[in-house]
Amino acid sequence: MEQQAQAVQRRACDVLVIGGGPAGATVAPLLAEKGYRVVLLEKARHPRFHIGESLLPANMALFERLGVADEVRAIGMEKWGAEFVSPHHEMSQTYHFGEAWDKSMPYAYQVKRDEFDTILIRNAARKGVEVIEGCQARAVEFLPDASISLRARHDDGNETEWQARFVVDASGRDTFLANRFQIKHRNPKHNSSAVYGHFAGARRNPGQAAGNITIFWFEHGWFWFIPMQNDVTSIGMVTWPYYMKTKGQRSLQQFLMDGIASCPGLAARLQDVRLINEVEATGNFSYVSDRNHGPNYLLLGDAYAFIDPVFSSGVLLAMNSGFIGADAVDACLRDPARAPAALKRFDRLMKHGPKHFSWFIYRVTNPIMRDFFMGPKNVFRVKEALLSVLAGDIFGKTPIWRSIWAFKGLYYAANLFQPRRAFMGWKRRRFNIRKVDEAFLYNA
């Protein structure tokens, strides 16, 4: 025990950031630029595989503000729109971002996350952040003097005990603080799992549409089709836990391929593909924490909540939380009298994104909502407003909200005029999101 105690190195900083994904690698350099001693701990070593490859037009301004726009452009596949394919409609429907309310954000990128996340974390190091990879946070203690003691273990087995004035949890789905506070809960309004892999040889749309994301609905959920550079396409099946349970003794790869075969539109575009990585899966896809902050800590991005990737909102919400998180931490440390107001604003903005995306996500597999998506009308400018949501333009001053309310009103009216269909859709959804044992998921 004595030797173990001697092996623990003790160090101090102003802000300790847990996690080097988009949230952590955004908040850390912003705080370093404000003059704070910032340490970022990342359990993996970059580059490392990750999903969530589809970015939104609203990300583009954030890249400029971080100073990484040119690097992201170099690795990105231009994405000018989002295509939706339904087995119940003859034609597909493509939403072009250039037709949104704000016409100045016509495209985004599809990126391989190992390359994208490496750009962000290296940028943090250039901006003065002490980036420590291969180092996992293990235990945390909030001390009476308002400081934080956090112990982390390095890949080589050595441990460091950090003394910090503020801790930012950007640990993603590891949800480091939420787990320790026991404030993380399965989202009762949503429940989905995902199986995914990268393929070569997928058939893409022609011309400028080659980089568009395509969403394919099928009987048990939906698929993503995300084209990236160098003939790499990310394919993922997001489905309900009851369907995951039918996997049985099949491998994850076979289960994914069988799912693809049941979706004719997708299968046609994957006739000559070859798998270029191991198929993976994740369960308990949708969760939320009771709170996202305390007097000396914040929870950013997926460390706070995650809903569903259907609108590609994950990276945007993570990076945006980094920007608003940096403002909140700066206010708390620089002028403690402003802390309550700053944290209240942070809480409001953190809830804003998930709230507005989730309304659509909870209903996107509903037959009536699917009709709306597959046959959009611009009455009351609702199509432009919907496109703004799809583009991630929900945090600025674009005046979309009256039109979004009109869209919701039209949707509710359609439910009233089709009561049987609405009831059956509601009943089916209740069946879909029920909780089941997920132990089967990891039997690859």
Stockholm file with secondary structure:
# STOCKHOLM 1.0

chainA/1-444         MEQQAQAVQRRACDVLVIGGGPAGATVAPLLAEKGYRVVLLEKARHPRFHIGESLLPANMALFERLGVADEVRAIGMEKWGAEFVSPHHEMSQTYHFGEAWDKSMPYAYQVKRDEFDTILIRNAARKGVEVIEGCQARAVEFLPDASISLRARHDDGNETEWQARFVVDASGRDTFLANRFQIKHRNPKHNSSAVYGHFAGARRNPGQAAGNITIFWFEHGWFWFIPMQNDVTSIGMVTWPYYMKTKGQRSLQQFLMDGIASCPGLAARLQDVRLINEVEATGNFSYVSDRNHGPNYLLLGDAYAFIDPVFSSGVLLAMNSGFIGADAVDACLRDPARAPAALKRFDRLMKHGPKHFSWFIYRVTNPIMRDFFMGPKNVFRVKEALLSVLAGDIFGKTPIWRSIWAFKGLYYAANLFQPRRAFMGWKRRRFNIRKVDEAFLYNA
#=GR chainA/1-444 SS CHHHHHTEEEEEEEEEEECCSTTHHHHHHHHHHTTCCEEEEESSCSSCCCCCCBCCTTHHHHHHHHTCHHHHHHHCEEECEEEEECTTSSSCEEEEGGGSSSTTCCCEEECCHHHHHHHHHHHHHHTTCEEEESEEEEEEEECTTSCEEEEEEETTSCEEEEEEEEEEECCGGGCHHHHHHTCEEECTTCCCEEEEEEEESCCCCSGGGGGCEEEEEETTEEEEEEEETTTEEEEEEEECHHHHGGGTTSCHHHHHHHHHHTCHHHHHHTTTCEECSCCEEECCCCEEESCSEETTEEECGGGTEECCSTTCCHHHHHHHHHHHHHHHHHHHHHCGGGHHHHHHHHHHHHHHHHHHHHHHHTTTTSHHHHHHHHSCCCGGGHHHHHHHHHTTCCSSSCCCHHHHHHHHHHHHHHHHHSHHHHHHHHHHHHHHTCCCCCGGGGCC
#=GC SS_cons         CHHHHHTEEEEEEEEEEECCSTTHHHHHHHHHHTTCCEEEEESSCSSCCCCCCBCCTTHHHHHHHHTCHHHHHHHCEEECEEEEECTTSSSCEEEEGGGSSSTTCCCEEECCHHHHHHHHHHHHHHTTCEEEESEEEEEEEECTTSCEEEEEEETTSCEEEEEEEEEEECCGGGCHHHHHHTCEEECTTCCCEEEEEEEESCCCCSGGGGGCEEEEEETTEEEEEEEETTTEEEEEEEECHHHHGGGTTSCHHHHHHHHHHTCHHHHHHTTTCEECSCCEEECCCCEEESCSEETTEEECGGGTEECCSTTCCHHHHHHHHHHHHHHHHHHHHHCGGGHHHHHHHHHHHHHHHHHHHHHHHTTTTSHHHHHHHHSCCCGGGHHHHHHHHHTTCCSSSCCCHHHHHHHHHHHHHHHHHSHHHHHHHHHHHHHHTCCCCCGGGGCC
//
